[in-house]
Amino acid sequence: MAAPGSNKANRRVAVALIGVVAAMVGAAYASVPLYQLFCRVTGYGGTTQVAETAPVTVGERVFTIRFNADVDPKLPWAFQPEQREMTVKVGESALAFFRAENLSGRATAGTATFNVTPLKAGQYFNKVQCFCFTEQGLAPGAGADMPVSFFVDPAIVDDPNLDEVKTITLSYTFFPDEQAADEQQLGELARPEAGEGRTVN
């Protein structure tokens, strides 16, 4: 039979362990937004930046921007860039288009994740407007042109770690958006076919 003192000690240990587990769970949840903020600020992992406008000054250094597109197998979409690459100067505002098509007979929605390679270029790659900022919905069998407006920060020319970089690849992967799964929500999100007359730099 255990002594009364040992039972109290065991209870204290159990309470302490529960507290440690709760603290670890709380830290894990807190670390997600903190990690995302860290990535946005530093460009860590190829995370791109967001800007309101492109710079006024355009530099002379030239980059080739390549585009890559993938889709999670659970999302029944075809998704590809409408141009494989383009050439831009630092500070120059550029516009690229991706094409998404819903191959299924039901309305679906997706959210795009993104990064650039080389990863160290992420802090200098700025998006002004992008389809990746919000979820995208497509009606059954529908397609849409999805634009991204961007520029390469002229500050990249002052970073010796990027001196050898001449090509930057912008990659997107669409995943199903489970929260926009019902037909009513998707009716509001579904995008019509793009109109004529758009230009690609």
Helices and strands as residue ranges (DSSP letters): H 4-42, G 44-46, E 49-50, E 62-71, E 77-81, E 85-89, E 94-102, E 108-117, G 119-124, E 125-130, G 131-133, E 136-138, E 143-152, G 154-158, G 160-162, E 167-176, G 178-180, H 183-189
